[in-house]
Amino acid sequence: MKVINVYEQYFEAACIFNEVERHAAKVMLVATSDSGMIKYEAVATFFPYNDPEDFVISYDAYVSKVIYEGKGRRSKKKEAKYLESFREEIDELVASIDGEIYWDKPIREASFG
């Protein structure tokens, strides 16, 4: 099984989960391929980020949604299409735990795998 973060980036964010205030989030488009099958998943995880050096990820405030699963392999064309609607997918996901991503306040530059 091969798991690749097609896209990942850290943003300022807001969420209170398990009575802990979270001030940042890591968002990812994850591709998992295995035995001729491919799955793409939108993922967000909130973490405290109490100071600029605090990148300790707590995986309890984690939400994800499979946006595609089927036969095939990674496709740059599909990935570009999924990234076009990525923010909307993530916004829907994080709303389910009363979270918010501040898309205009990145903490780190985007990384593409």
C-alpha positions as CSV (number, residue, x, y, z in Angstrom):
1,M,0.0,0.0,0.0
2,K,1.3,3.4,-0.9
3,V,0.1,6.6,0.8
4,I,1.0,10.0,-0.6
5,N,0.0,13.5,0.5
6,V,-0.8,14.9,-2.9
7,Y,-1.2,18.3,-1.2
8,E,-0.7,19.5,2.4
9,Q,-0.6,22.9,4.1
10,Y,-0.9,24.4,7.5
11,F,-3.3,27.3,8.2
12,E,-4.4,29.3,11.1
13,A,-7.8,28.0,12.2
14,A,-10.3,27.9,15.1
15,C,-11.9,24.9,16.8
16,I,-12.6,23.7,20.3
17,F,-12.5,19.9,20.4
18,N,-12.5,17.8,23.6
19,E,-12.5,21.0,25.5
20,V,-9.1,22.1,24.0
21,E,-8.8,25.2,21.9
22,R,-7.1,24.7,18.5
23,H,-5.6,27.6,16.7
24,A,-4.3,25.8,13.6
25,A,-5.0,23.0,11.1
26,K,-3.2,20.8,8.7
27,V,-5.2,20.1,5.5
28,M,-4.3,17.3,3.1
29,L,-5.4,15.6,-0.1
30,V,-4.2,12.0,0.4
31,A,-3.9,9.4,-2.3
32,T,-3.8,5.7,-1.3
33,S,-3.0,3.1,-3.9
34,D,-3.0,-0.6,-3.5
35,S,-3.5,-3.6,-5.8
36,G,-4.8,-1.5,-8.8
37,M,-7.1,0.6,-6.6
38,I,-6.8,4.3,-5.8
39,K,-8.5,6.3,-3.1
40,Y,-8.4,10.1,-2.7
41,E,-9.3,11.6,0.6
42,A,-9.8,15.2,1.9
43,V,-8.4,15.4,5.4
44,A,-8.2,18.1,8.1
45,T,-6.7,17.9,11.6
46,F,-6.8,20.7,14.1
47,F,-4.0,21.3,16.7
48,P,-3.3,23.7,19.5
49,Y,-0.6,25.8,17.9
50,N,0.0,27.9,21.1
51,D,3.2,29.4,19.8
52,P,5.0,29.6,16.4
53,E,7.1,26.5,17.2
54,D,4.1,24.4,18.3
55,F,3.4,21.9,15.5
56,V,2.4,19.0,17.7
57,I,-0.5,17.4,15.9
58,S,-3.2,16.0,18.0
59,Y,-5.2,13.5,15.9
60,D,-8.4,13.6,18.0
61,A,-9.7,16.7,16.1
62,Y,-9.5,14.8,12.7
63,V,-12.0,14.8,10.0
64,S,-11.9,13.1,6.5
65,K,-14.0,12.3,3.5
66,V,-13.3,9.9,0.7
67,I,-13.8,11.9,-2.5
68,Y,-13.0,9.1,-4.9
69,E,-12.3,5.4,-4.7
70,G,-12.1,2.9,-7.6
71,K,-9.9,1.0,-10.0
72,G,-6.9,2.9,-11.4
73,R,-3.8,4.8,-10.3
74,R,-2.7,8.3,-9.5
75,S,-3.7,10.8,-12.2
76,K,-2.4,14.4,-12.3
77,K,-5.6,15.4,-14.1
78,K,-7.8,13.9,-11.4
79,E,-5.7,15.5,-8.7
80,A,-6.0,18.9,-10.3
81,K,-9.8,18.5,-10.5
82,Y,-10.0,17.4,-6.8
83,L,-7.8,20.4,-5.7
84,E,-10.2,22.8,-7.5
85,S,-13.0,21.9,-5.1
86,F,-10.7,21.0,-2.1
87,R,-11.4,24.0,0.0
88,E,-15.2,23.6,-0.3
89,E,-14.8,19.9,0.7
90,I,-12.7,20.8,3.7
91,D,-15.0,23.6,4.8
92,E,-17.9,21.2,4.9
93,L,-15.9,18.6,6.8
94,V,-14.6,21.1,9.5
95,A,-18.1,22.6,9.9
96,S,-19.2,19.2,11.3
97,I,-17.0,19.8,14.3
98,D,-17.6,23.5,14.5
99,G,-14.2,24.3,13.1
100,E,-13.0,27.0,10.7
101,I,-9.9,27.2,8.5
102,Y,-8.6,30.7,7.7
103,W,-7.5,30.1,4.1
104,D,-6.0,33.6,3.9
105,K,-3.7,32.9,6.8
106,P,-1.3,30.1,5.8
107,I,1.4,29.1,8.4
108,R,3.6,27.3,5.9
109,E,3.8,27.1,2.2
110,A,1.9,24.3,0.4
111,S,3.7,21.0,-0.2
112,F,2.9,18.8,-3.2
113,G,3.8,15.2,-3.3
